[in-house]
């Protein structure tokens, strides 16, 4: 459990430093991830309506 918490804290720290040092790149990354999730949601909706 301790190792999991340390890993989560390290991950959050790395993400925060990335956002602080490269805000434009972070914004593009977030936009790309959200666009991918939206495409996945559309694909799942089309799949389940076809059933």
PDBQT receptor file of N, H, CA, C and O in Angstrom, charges set to zero:
ATOM      1  N   UNK A   1       0.826  -1.184   0.000  1.00  0.00    +0.000 N 
ATOM      2  CA  UNK A   1       0.000   0.000   0.000  1.00  0.00    +0.000 C 
ATOM      3  C   UNK A   1       0.875   1.253   0.000  1.00  0.00    +0.000 C 
ATOM      4  O   UNK A   1       0.571   2.232  -0.682  1.00  0.00    +0.000 OA
ATOM      5  N   UNK A   2       1.954   1.214   0.765  1.00  0.00    +0.000 N 
ATOM      6  H   UNK A   2       2.201   0.419   1.319  1.00  0.00    +0.000 HD
ATOM      7  CA  UNK A   2       2.861   2.360   0.827  1.00  0.00    +0.000 C 
ATOM      8  C   UNK A   2       3.475   2.641  -0.532  1.00  0.00    +0.000 C 
ATOM      9  O   UNK A   2       3.581   3.794  -0.949  1.00  0.00    +0.000 OA
ATOM     10  N   UNK A   3       3.877   1.586  -1.216  1.00  0.00    +0.000 N 
ATOM     11  H   UNK A   3       3.791   0.649  -0.877  1.00  0.00    +0.000 HD
ATOM     12  CA  UNK A   3       4.498   1.755  -2.533  1.00  0.00    +0.000 C 
ATOM     13  C   UNK A   3       3.494   2.312  -3.537  1.00  0.00    +0.000 C 
ATOM     14  O   UNK A   3       3.860   3.112  -4.398  1.00  0.00    +0.000 OA
ATOM     15  N   UNK A   4       2.250   1.903  -3.435  1.00  0.00    +0.000 N 
ATOM     16  H   UNK A   4       1.953   1.253  -2.735  1.00  0.00    +0.000 HD
ATOM     17  CA  UNK A   4       1.209   2.417  -4.330  1.00  0.00    +0.000 C 
ATOM     18  C   UNK A   4       0.998   3.910  -4.105  1.00  0.00    +0.000 C 
ATOM     19  O   UNK A   4       0.846   4.668  -5.063  1.00  0.00    +0.000 OA
ATOM     20  N   UNK A   5       0.987   4.334  -2.839  1.00  0.00    +0.000 N 
ATOM     21  H   UNK A   5       1.110   3.718  -2.061  1.00  0.00    +0.000 HD
ATOM     22  CA  UNK A   5       0.825   5.757  -2.536  1.00  0.00    +0.000 C 
ATOM     23  C   UNK A   5       2.014   6.562  -3.036  1.00  0.00    +0.000 C 
ATOM     24  O   UNK A   5       1.843   7.650  -3.587  1.00  0.00    +0.000 OA
ATOM     25  N   UNK A   6       3.205   6.037  -2.848  1.00  0.00    +0.000 N 
ATOM     26  H   UNK A   6       3.343   5.153  -2.400  1.00  0.00    +0.000 HD
ATOM     27  CA  UNK A   6       4.400   6.735  -3.338  1.00  0.00    +0.000 C 
ATOM     28  C   UNK A   6       4.374   6.860  -4.857  1.00  0.00    +0.000 C 
ATOM     29  O   UNK A   6       4.758   7.895  -5.401  1.00  0.00    +0.000 OA
ATOM     30  N   UNK A   7       3.932   5.830  -5.533  1.00  0.00    +0.000 N 
ATOM     31  H   UNK A   7       3.619   4.989  -5.091  1.00  0.00    +0.000 HD
ATOM     32  CA  UNK A   7       3.840   5.865  -6.992  1.00  0.00    +0.000 C 
ATOM     33  C   UNK A   7       2.800   6.881  -7.445  1.00  0.00    +0.000 C 
ATOM     34  O   UNK A   7       3.034   7.611  -8.408  1.00  0.00    +0.000 OA
ATOM     35  N   UNK A   8       1.672   6.940  -6.776  1.00  0.00    +0.000 N 
ATOM     36  H   UNK A   8       1.482   6.347  -5.994  1.00  0.00    +0.000 HD
ATOM     37  CA  UNK A   8       0.629   7.903  -7.133  1.00  0.00    +0.000 C 
ATOM     38  C   UNK A   8       1.107   9.333  -6.909  1.00  0.00    +0.000 C 
ATOM     39  O   UNK A   8       0.840  10.213  -7.727  1.00  0.00    +0.000 OA
ATOM     40  N   UNK A   9       1.802   9.566  -5.818  1.00  0.00    +0.000 N 
ATOM     41  H   UNK A   9       2.019   8.852  -5.153  1.00  0.00    +0.000 HD
ATOM     42  CA  UNK A   9       2.337  10.902  -5.538  1.00  0.00    +0.000 C 
ATOM     43  C   UNK A   9       3.377  11.287  -6.576  1.00  0.00    +0.000 C 
ATOM     44  O   UNK A   9       3.395  12.426  -7.042  1.00  0.00    +0.000 OA
ATOM     45  N   UNK A  10       4.243  10.354  -6.942  1.00  0.00    +0.000 N 
ATOM     46  H   UNK A  10       4.229   9.428  -6.563  1.00  0.00    +0.000 HD
ATOM     47  CA  UNK A  10       5.258  10.635  -7.958  1.00  0.00    +0.000 C 
ATOM     48  C   UNK A  10       4.612  10.930  -9.304  1.00  0.00    +0.000 C 
ATOM     49  O   UNK A  10       5.059  11.825 -10.022  1.00  0.00    +0.000 OA
ATOM     50  N   UNK A  11       3.575  10.195  -9.652  1.00  0.00    +0.000 N 
ATOM     51  H   UNK A  11       3.212   9.468  -9.069  1.00  0.00    +0.000 HD
ATOM     52  CA  UNK A  11       2.869  10.426 -10.917  1.00  0.00    +0.000 C 
ATOM     53  C   UNK A  11       2.226  11.809 -10.924  1.00  0.00    +0.000 C 
ATOM     54  O   UNK A  11       2.332  12.532 -11.915  1.00  0.00    +0.000 OA
ATOM     55  N   UNK A  12       1.572  12.181  -9.849  1.00  0.00    +0.000 N 
ATOM     56  H   UNK A  12       1.487  11.594  -9.044  1.00  0.00    +0.000 HD
ATOM     57  CA  UNK A  12       0.962  13.512  -9.766  1.00  0.00    +0.000 C 
ATOM     58  C   UNK A  12       2.011  14.605  -9.836  1.00  0.00    +0.000 C 
ATOM     59  O   UNK A  12       1.784  15.642 -10.459  1.00  0.00    +0.000 OA
ATOM     60  N   UNK A  13       3.150  14.390  -9.209  1.00  0.00    +0.000 N 
ATOM     61  H   UNK A  13       3.335  13.547  -8.703  1.00  0.00    +0.000 HD
ATOM     62  CA  UNK A  13       4.235  15.368  -9.244  1.00  0.00    +0.000 C 
ATOM     63  C   UNK A  13       4.776  15.536 -10.653  1.00  0.00    +0.000 C 
ATOM     64  O   UNK A  13       5.014  16.660 -11.095  1.00  0.00    +0.000 OA
ATOM     65  N   UNK A  14       4.970  14.442 -11.356  1.00  0.00    +0.000 N 
ATOM     66  H   UNK A  14       4.777  13.529 -10.996  1.00  0.00    +0.000 HD
ATOM     67  CA  UNK A  14       5.465  14.508 -12.736  1.00  0.00    +0.000 C 
ATOM     68  C   UNK A  14       4.459  15.222 -13.627  1.00  0.00    +0.000 C 
ATOM     69  O   UNK A  14       4.844  16.055 -14.447  1.00  0.00    +0.000 OA
ATOM     70  N   UNK A  15       3.173  14.906 -13.478  1.00  0.00    +0.000 N 
ATOM     71  H   UNK A  15       2.860  14.229 -12.812  1.00  0.00    +0.000 HD
ATOM     72  CA  UNK A  15       2.149  15.582 -14.278  1.00  0.00    +0.000 C 
ATOM     73  C   UNK A  15       2.086  17.072 -13.970  1.00  0.00    +0.000 C 
ATOM     74  O   UNK A  15       1.954  17.887 -14.883  1.00  0.00    +0.000 OA
ATOM     75  N   UNK A  16       2.180  17.434 -12.703  1.00  0.00    +0.000 N 
ATOM     76  H   UNK A  16       2.287  16.772 -11.961  1.00  0.00    +0.000 HD
ATOM     77  CA  UNK A  16       2.147  18.849 -12.329  1.00  0.00    +0.000 C 
ATOM     78  C   UNK A  16       3.348  19.594 -12.896  1.00  0.00    +0.000 C 
ATOM     79  O   UNK A  16       3.206  20.711 -13.393  1.00  0.00    +0.000 OA
ATOM     80  N   UNK A  17       4.525  18.988 -12.828  1.00  0.00    +0.000 N 
ATOM     81  H   UNK A  17       4.641  18.080 -12.425  1.00  0.00    +0.000 HD
ATOM     82  CA  UNK A  17       5.710  19.638 -13.385  1.00  0.00    +0.000 C 
ATOM     83  C   UNK A  17       5.610  19.772 -14.895  1.00  0.00    +0.000 C 
ATOM     84  O   UNK A  17       6.057  20.772 -15.457  1.00  0.00    +0.000 OA
ATOM     85  N   UNK A  18       5.033  18.780 -15.559  1.00  0.00    +0.000 N 
ATOM     86  H   UNK A  18       4.670  17.968 -15.103  1.00  0.00    +0.000 HD
ATOM     87  CA  UNK A  18       4.850  18.862 -17.012  1.00  0.00    +0.000 C 
ATOM     88  C   UNK A  18       3.916  20.014 -17.367  1.00  0.00    +0.000 C 
ATOM     89  O   UNK A  18       4.185  20.774 -18.297  1.00  0.00    +0.000 OA
ATOM     90  N   UNK A  19       2.818  20.141 -16.622  1.00  0.00    +0.000 N 
ATOM     91  H   UNK A  19       2.599  19.524 -15.866  1.00  0.00    +0.000 HD
ATOM     92  CA  UNK A  19       1.860  21.218 -16.892  1.00  0.00    +0.000 C 
ATOM     93  C   UNK A  19       2.490  22.578 -16.622  1.00  0.00    +0.000 C 
ATOM     94  O   UNK A  19       2.260  23.527 -17.370  1.00  0.00    +0.000 OA
ATOM     95  N   UNK A  20       3.279  22.679 -15.566  1.00  0.00    +0.000 N 
ATOM     96  H   UNK A  20       3.467  21.908 -14.958  1.00  0.00    +0.000 HD
ATOM     97  CA  UNK A  20       3.901  23.960 -15.237  1.00  0.00    +0.000 C 
ATOM     98  C   UNK A  20       4.995  24.345 -16.224  1.00  0.00    +0.000 C 
ATOM     99  O   UNK A  20       5.150  25.525 -16.540  1.00  0.00    +0.000 OA
ATOM    100  N   UNK A  21       5.747  23.379 -16.713  1.00  0.00    +0.000 N 
ATOM    101  H   UNK A  21       5.621  22.421 -16.456  1.00  0.00    +0.000 HD
ATOM    102  CA  UNK A  21       6.868  23.690 -17.598  1.00  0.00    +0.000 C 
ATOM    103  C   UNK A  21       6.473  23.763 -19.064  1.00  0.00    +0.000 C 
ATOM    104  O   UNK A  21       7.118  24.468 -19.839  1.00  0.00    +0.000 OA
ATOM    105  N   UNK A  22       5.427  23.048 -19.459  1.00  0.00    +0.000 N 
ATOM    106  H   UNK A  22       4.903  22.475 -18.829  1.00  0.00    +0.000 HD
ATOM    107  CA  UNK A  22       4.991  23.008 -20.857  1.00  0.00    +0.000 C 
ATOM    108  C   UNK A  22       3.470  23.150 -20.933  1.00  0.00    +0.000 C 
ATOM    109  O   UNK A  22       2.781  22.187 -21.269  1.00  0.00    +0.000 OA
ATOM    110  N   UNK A  23       2.937  24.331 -20.628  1.00  0.00    +0.000 N 
ATOM    111  H   UNK A  23       3.497  25.114 -20.355  1.00  0.00    +0.000 HD
ATOM    112  CA  UNK A  23       1.472  24.462 -20.598  1.00  0.00    +0.000 C 
ATOM    113  C   UNK A  23       0.814  24.274 -21.960  1.00  0.00    +0.000 C 
ATOM    114  O   UNK A  23      -0.284  23.722 -22.037  1.00  0.00    +0.000 OA
ATOM    115  N   UNK A  24       1.455  24.717 -23.030  1.00  0.00    +0.000 N 
ATOM    116  H   UNK A  24       2.346  25.165 -22.967  1.00  0.00    +0.000 HD
ATOM    117  CA  UNK A  24       0.852  24.558 -24.361  1.00  0.00    +0.000 C 
ATOM    118  C   UNK A  24       0.806  23.085 -24.757  1.00  0.00    +0.000 C 
ATOM    119  O   UNK A  24      -0.197  22.612 -25.290  1.00  0.00    +0.000 OA
ATOM    120  N   UNK A  25       1.880  22.372 -24.498  1.00  0.00    +0.000 N 
ATOM    121  H   UNK A  25       2.695  22.756 -24.064  1.00  0.00    +0.000 HD
ATOM    122  CA  UNK A  25       1.901  20.939 -24.793  1.00  0.00    +0.000 C 
ATOM    123  C   UNK A  25       0.905  20.173 -23.948  1.00  0.00    +0.000 C 
ATOM    124  O   UNK A  25       0.275  19.230 -24.425  1.00  0.00    +0.000 OA
ATOM    125  N   UNK A  26       0.760  20.575 -22.695  1.00  0.00    +0.000 N 
ATOM    126  H   UNK A  26       1.272  21.342 -22.307  1.00  0.00    +0.000 HD
ATOM    127  CA  UNK A  26      -0.205  19.914 -21.821  1.00  0.00    +0.000 C 
ATOM    128  C   UNK A  26      -1.629  20.157 -22.309  1.00  0.00    +0.000 C 
ATOM    129  O   UNK A  26      -2.467  19.256 -22.264  1.00  0.00    +0.000 OA
ATOM    130  N   UNK A  27      -1.901  21.371 -22.773  1.00  0.00    +0.000 N 
ATOM    131  H   UNK A  27      -1.220  22.103 -22.809  1.00  0.00    +0.000 HD
ATOM    132  CA  UNK A  27      -3.239  21.671 -23.285  1.00  0.00    +0.000 C 
ATOM    133  C   UNK A  27      -3.535  20.856 -24.537  1.00  0.00    +0.000 C 
ATOM    134  O   UNK A  27      -4.648  20.358 -24.709  1.00  0.00    +0.000 OA
ATOM    135  N   UNK A  28      -2.540  20.718 -25.412  1.00  0.00    +0.000 N 
ATOM    136  H   UNK A  28      -1.636  21.123 -25.273  1.00  0.00    +0.000 HD
ATOM    137  CA  UNK A  28      -2.743  19.900 -26.613  1.00  0.00    +0.000 C 
ATOM    138  C   UNK A  28      -2.949  18.437 -26.239  1.00  0.00    +0.000 C 
ATOM    139  O   UNK A  28      -3.769  17.748 -26.846  1.00  0.00    +0.000 OA
ATOM    140  N   UNK A  29      -2.211  17.965 -25.248  1.00  0.00    +0.000 N 
ATOM    141  H   UNK A  29      -1.545  18.525 -24.755  1.00  0.00    +0.000 HD
ATOM    142  CA  UNK A  29      -2.357  16.573 -24.810  1.00  0.00    +0.000 C 
ATOM    143  C   UNK A  29      -3.750  16.317 -24.248  1.00  0.00    +0.000 C 
ATOM    144  O   UNK A  29      -4.371  15.301 -24.557  1.00  0.00    +0.000 OA
ATOM    145  N   UNK A  30      -4.235  17.235 -23.427  1.00  0.00    +0.000 N 
ATOM    146  H   UNK A  30      -3.730  18.061 -23.176  1.00  0.00    +0.000 HD
ATOM    147  CA  UNK A  30      -5.569  17.081 -22.846  1.00  0.00    +0.000 C 
ATOM    148  C   UNK A  30      -6.625  17.116 -23.945  1.00  0.00    +0.000 C 
ATOM    149  O   UNK A  30      -7.570  16.328 -23.923  1.00  0.00    +0.000 OA
ATOM    150  N   UNK A  31      -6.471  18.020 -24.900  1.00  0.00    +0.000 N 
ATOM    151  H   UNK A  31      -5.703  18.660 -24.918  1.00  0.00    +0.000 HD
ATOM    152  CA  UNK A  31      -7.433  18.099 -26.003  1.00  0.00    +0.000 C 
ATOM    153  C   UNK A  31      -7.430  16.809 -26.817  1.00  0.00    +0.000 C 
ATOM    154  O   UNK A  31      -8.488  16.334 -27.228  1.00  0.00    +0.000 OA
ATOM    155  N   UNK A  32      -6.252  16.242 -27.052  1.00  0.00    +0.000 N 
ATOM    156  H   UNK A  32      -5.392  16.629 -26.718  1.00  0.00    +0.000 HD
ATOM    157  CA  UNK A  32      -6.167  14.998 -27.816  1.00  0.00    +0.000 C 
ATOM    158  C   UNK A  32      -6.800  13.838 -27.053  1.00  0.00    +0.000 C 
ATOM    159  O   UNK A  32      -7.501  13.016 -27.643  1.00  0.00    +0.000 OA
ATOM    160  N   UNK A  33      -6.558  13.768 -25.756  1.00  0.00    +0.000 N 
ATOM    161  H   UNK A  33      -5.988  14.436 -25.277  1.00  0.00    +0.000 HD
ATOM    162  CA  UNK A  33      -7.147  12.692 -24.949  1.00  0.00    +0.000 C 
ATOM    163  C   UNK A  33      -8.666  12.818 -24.918  1.00  0.00    +0.000 C 
ATOM    164  O   UNK A  33      -9.377  11.823 -25.055  1.00  0.00    +0.000 OA
ATOM    165  N   UNK A  34      -9.163  14.037 -24.740  1.00  0.00    +0.000 N 
ATOM    166  H   UNK A  34      -8.586  14.846 -24.630  1.00  0.00    +0.000 HD
ATOM    167  CA  UNK A  34     -10.614  14.231 -24.707  1.00  0.00    +0.000 C 
ATOM    168  C   UNK A  34     -11.250  13.946 -26.061  1.00  0.00    +0.000 C 
ATOM    169  O   UNK A  34     -12.353  13.404 -26.123  1.00  0.00    +0.000 OA
ATOM    170  N   UNK A  35     -10.573  14.301 -27.136  1.00  0.00    +0.000 N 
ATOM    171  H   UNK A  35      -9.677  14.742 -27.086  1.00  0.00    +0.000 HD
ATOM    172  CA  UNK A  35     -11.097  13.984 -28.468  1.00  0.00    +0.000 C 
ATOM    173  C   UNK A  35     -11.137  12.474 -28.680  1.00  0.00    +0.000 C 
ATOM    174  O   UNK A  35     -12.082  11.955 -29.274  1.00  0.00    +0.000 OA
ATOM    175  N   UNK A  36     -10.125  11.773 -28.201  1.00  0.00    +0.000 N 
ATOM    176  H   UNK A  36      -9.357  12.194 -27.718  1.00  0.00    +0.000 HD
ATOM    177  CA  UNK A  36     -10.118  10.316 -28.297  1.00  0.00    +0.000 C 
ATOM    178  C   UNK A  36     -11.234   9.685 -27.485  1.00  0.00    +0.000 C 
ATOM    179  O   UNK A  36     -11.874   8.736 -27.938  1.00  0.00    +0.000 OA
ATOM    180  N   UNK A  37     -11.470  10.207 -26.286  1.00  0.00    +0.000 N 
ATOM    181  H   UNK A  37     -10.949  10.977 -25.918  1.00  0.00    +0.000 HD
ATOM    182  CA  UNK A  37     -12.561   9.685 -25.462  1.00  0.00    +0.000 C 
ATOM    183  C   UNK A  37     -13.920   9.966 -26.097  1.00  0.00    +0.000 C 
ATOM    184  O   UNK A  37     -14.825   9.135 -26.022  1.00  0.00    +0.000 OA
ATOM    185  N   UNK A  38     -14.064  11.129 -26.717  1.00  0.00    +0.000 N 
ATOM    186  H   UNK A  38     -13.329  11.805 -26.778  1.00  0.00    +0.000 HD
ATOM    187  CA  UNK A  38     -15.321  11.448 -27.401  1.00  0.00    +0.000 C 
ATOM    188  C   UNK A  38     -15.541  10.512 -28.583  1.00  0.00    +0.000 C 
ATOM    189  O   UNK A  38     -16.661  10.059 -28.817  1.00  0.00    +0.000 OA
ATOM    190  N   UNK A  39     -14.486  10.223 -29.322  1.00  0.00    +0.000 N 
ATOM    191  H   UNK A  39     -13.576  10.591 -29.131  1.00  0.00    +0.000 HD
ATOM    192  CA  UNK A  39     -14.607   9.291 -30.448  1.00  0.00    +0.000 C 
ATOM    193  C   UNK A  39     -14.961   7.891 -29.954  1.00  0.00    +0.000 C 
ATOM    194  O   UNK A  39     -15.768   7.197 -30.572  1.00  0.00    +0.000 OA
ATOM    195  N   UNK A  40     -14.362   7.481 -28.850  1.00  0.00    +0.000 N 
ATOM    196  H   UNK A  40     -13.706   8.044 -28.347  1.00  0.00    +0.000 HD
ATOM    197  CA  UNK A  40     -14.681   6.179 -28.269  1.00  0.00    +0.000 C 
ATOM    198  C   UNK A  40     -16.137   6.124 -27.814  1.00  0.00    +0.000 C 
ATOM    199  O   UNK A  40     -16.813   5.116 -28.018  1.00  0.00    +0.000 OA
ATOM    200  N   UNK A  41     -16.620   7.196 -27.202  1.00  0.00    +0.000 N 
ATOM    201  H   UNK A  41     -16.071   8.015 -27.037  1.00  0.00    +0.000 HD
ATOM    202  CA  UNK A  41     -18.020   7.237 -26.774  1.00  0.00    +0.000 C 
ATOM    203  C   UNK A  41     -18.956   7.166 -27.972  1.00  0.00    +0.000 C 
ATOM    204  O   UNK A  41     -19.973   6.475 -27.923  1.00  0.00    +0.000 OA
ATOM    205  N   UNK A  42     -18.622   7.874 -29.045  1.00  0.00    +0.000 N 
ATOM    206  H   UNK A  42     -17.795   8.435 -29.085  1.00  0.00    +0.000 HD
ATOM    207  CA  UNK A  42     -19.449   7.811 -30.258  1.00  0.00    +0.000 C 
ATOM    208  C   UNK A  42     -19.456   6.406 -30.850  1.00  0.00    +0.000 C 
ATOM    209  O   UNK A  42     -20.497   5.917 -31.288  1.00  0.00    +0.000 OA
ATOM    210  N   UNK A  43     -18.299   5.764 -30.863  1.00  0.00    +0.000 N 
ATOM    211  H   UNK A  43     -17.453   6.161 -30.508  1.00  0.00    +0.000 HD
ATOM    212  CA  UNK A  43     -18.216   4.411 -31.408  1.00  0.00    +0.000 C 
ATOM    213  C   UNK A  43     -19.020   3.426 -30.559  1.00  0.00    +0.000 C 
ATOM    214  O   UNK A  43     -19.713   2.563 -31.097  1.00  0.00    +0.000 OA
ATOM    215  N   UNK A  44     -18.929   3.554 -29.246  1.00  0.00    +0.000 N 
ATOM    216  H   UNK A  44     -18.366   4.255 -28.809  1.00  0.00    +0.000 HD
ATOM    217  CA  UNK A  44     -19.707   2.670 -28.374  1.00  0.00    +0.000 C 
ATOM    218  C   UNK A  44     -21.202   2.910 -28.530  1.00  0.00    +0.000 C 
ATOM    219  O   UNK A  44     -21.990   1.964 -28.522  1.00  0.00    +0.000 OA
ATOM    220  N   UNK A  45     -21.594   4.174 -28.671  1.00  0.00    +0.000 N 
ATOM    221  H   UNK A  45     -20.954   4.942 -28.677  1.00  0.00    +0.000 HD
ATOM    222  CA  UNK A  45     -23.013   4.476 -28.861  1.00  0.00    +0.000 C 
ATOM    223  C   UNK A  45     -23.517   3.880 -30.173  1.00  0.00    +0.000 C 
ATOM    224  O   UNK A  45     -24.612   3.319 -30.222  1.00  0.00    +0.000 OA
ATOM    225  N   UNK A  46     -22.729   3.999 -31.224  1.00  0.00    +0.000 N 
ATOM    226  H   UNK A  46     -21.839   4.454 -31.184  1.00  0.00    +0.000 HD
ATOM    227  CA  UNK A  46     -23.131   3.427 -32.512  1.00  0.00    +0.000 C 
ATOM    228  C   UNK A  46     -23.206   1.904 -32.434  1.00  0.00    +0.000 C 
ATOM    229  O   UNK A  46     -24.099   1.287 -33.014  1.00  0.00    +0.000 OA
ATOM    230  N   UNK A  47     -22.266   1.308 -31.716  1.00  0.00    +0.000 N 
ATOM    231  H   UNK A  47     -21.540   1.809 -31.245  1.00  0.00    +0.000 HD
ATOM    232  CA  UNK A  47     -22.259  -0.149 -31.571  1.00  0.00    +0.000 C 
ATOM    233  C   UNK A  47     -23.496  -0.635 -30.823  1.00  0.00    +0.000 C 
ATOM    234  O   UNK A  47     -24.147  -1.591 -31.244  1.00  0.00    +0.000 OA
ATOM    235  N   UNK A  48     -23.817   0.027 -29.715  1.00  0.00    +0.000 N 
ATOM    236  H   UNK A  48     -23.288   0.804 -29.373  1.00  0.00    +0.000 HD
ATOM    237  CA  UNK A  48     -24.939  -0.441 -28.912  1.00  0.00    +0.000 C 
ATOM    238  C   UNK A  48     -26.284  -0.121 -29.543  1.00  0.00    +0.000 C 
ATOM    239  O   UNK A  48     -27.260  -0.825 -29.283  1.00  0.00    +0.000 OA
ATOM    240  N   UNK A  49     -26.366   0.916 -30.361  1.00  0.00    +0.000 N 
ATOM    241  H   UNK A  49     -25.573   1.488 -30.572  1.00  0.00    +0.000 HD
ATOM    242  CA  UNK A  49     -27.628   1.160 -31.062  1.00  0.00    +0.000 C 
ATOM    243  C   UNK A  49     -27.817   0.164 -32.197  1.00  0.00    +0.000 C 
ATOM    244  O   UNK A  49     -28.948  -0.100 -32.606  1.00  0.00    +0.000 OA
ATOM    245  N   UNK A  50     -26.723  -0.392 -32.711  1.00  0.00    +0.000 N 
ATOM    246  H   UNK A  50     -25.804  -0.178 -32.379  1.00  0.00    +0.000 HD
ATOM    247  CA  UNK A  50     -26.826  -1.377 -33.788  1.00  0.00    +0.000 C 
ATOM    248  C   UNK A  50     -27.244  -2.750 -33.263  1.00  0.00    +0.000 C 
ATOM    249  O   UNK A  50     -27.679  -3.602 -34.037  1.00  0.00    +0.000 OA
ATOM    250  N   UNK A  51     -27.118  -2.965 -31.978  1.00  0.00    +0.000 N 
ATOM    251  H   UNK A  51     -26.765  -2.273 -31.349  1.00  0.00    +0.000 HD
ATOM    252  CA  UNK A  51     -27.485  -4.274 -31.414  1.00  0.00    +0.000 C 
ATOM    253  C   UNK A  51     -28.948  -4.471 -31.414  1.00  0.00    +0.000 C 
ATOM    254  O   UNK A  51     -29.431  -5.515 -30.975  1.00  0.00    +0.000 OA
TER     255      UNK A  51
